[in-house]
Amino acid sequence: MTTYDVVQVRSAFPALADGLARFDGPGGSLVPRQVAEAVATAMSWGMCQRGSLTEPERRAEETTVGARAAMAAHVGADPRGVVFGRSMTALTFDLARTLAQDWGPGDEVVVTRLDHDGDIRPWVTAAERVGATVRWLGFDPVTAELDDVATVLTERTRLVAVTGASNLFGTRPPVRAVAEAAHAAGALVHVDAVHLAAHAPVDLTALGADFLTCSPYKFFGPHLGVLAADPALLETLHPDKLLPSSDAVPERFELGTLPYELLAGVSAAVAFIDSVGGMAAIEAHEDGVLARLLDALAALPHVRVHGSPARRTPTLLLHVDGRTGDEVRVHLAGQGIVAPNGSFYALEASRHAGLGDDGGVRVGLAPYTTDGEVDRLVTALAALA
Ligand SMILES: Cc1ncc(COP(=O)(O)O)c(C=O)c1O
């Protein structure tokens, strides 16, 4: 595809045949036919374990190596530093527990209130278990811009965990600047790129991340998680593992047998993104649709969009005056529009923004979102005036 053709992109998604306008992408994107077929095909290959002797062994080996290479290219990492796991949450709990082997009282860990809980609780839990101190970085409750990390860094900071983009407000914090400040203080940096990677190109080095996590099910792939890091850094870490399991990197970090069929799906998802012009093309498409949506919402005084970050993903949290979020969600569903209501595990963010545990209605644009769908949404919201 030379120019991004949303009609052609949409033809790859069987789920769109139901005619629903899907604004629930931040919870997990729809899956192109190619990805579903890759998973199904791989399941019929009879793969049991990686090896070089039999055809099924070779296929398991090639599938694993291929998925590492695909993800590495996708996030600017070395394939030997790509770890697969059940989910970002599981990988982050494992990583936090591993890093905390080296922390103790007096050490400090920075988490942000803008983050999804998957990039908060693993660090808080691990820090508290070893007596390390947790420092919280806030954000402006009105704009949803992250506060200055310099205010929480000290010479005892061991790790800074920061989101690449907020799954609640869409804020894209200045991750590289945060990482540079953290590194200057001698800390490691973990970037939760789960939401960001669904909307923009992601590069481990350009972000300044030591560790980056993401979840292919947010960008057309199957449900699993990815941790990327410099293999040399992973070599220095010693996660809990079984005695007979491989001590090599990255296998050392992968508990149990990998889901080969899902790895085949990861490679297919990355290939699909490449086939539509890459994440930059997707980002440009989404930015265009977002501009239309923001313009239209600005003309609806009864609709309040929370946050106004300068740099953002096309994910909006909104309220309609006089209506609960659930009423709005149900109203939209009645019009064939899917936009969920909640705080989406960004609980600290919802509370800090004054929204309690309830959050709001989340409208997430996706690579398959059209101007027409945005117009349908705006019309449905306008009817609630
Ligand atoms: C920003 C962000 N971080 C982390 C997660 C958790 O990812 P996983 O479901 O792979 O654990 C999500 C899931 O919605 C998310 O949006």
The ligand as an ORCA input file, in Angstrom:
! r2SCAN-3c Opt
* xyz 0 1
  C      -1.038      1.328     29.127
  C      -1.251     -0.116     29.475
  N      -0.334     -0.731     30.216
  C      -0.459     -2.022     30.559
  C      -1.554     -2.763     30.189
  C      -1.636     -4.205     30.591
  O      -1.304     -5.016     29.514
  P      -1.536     -6.594     29.589
  O      -2.990     -6.835     29.392
  O      -0.686     -7.155     28.485
  O      -1.061     -7.031     30.931
  C      -2.562     -2.150     29.429
  C      -3.771     -2.894     29.050
  O      -4.799     -2.338     28.790
  C      -2.397     -0.790     29.066
  O      -3.326     -0.154     28.328
*
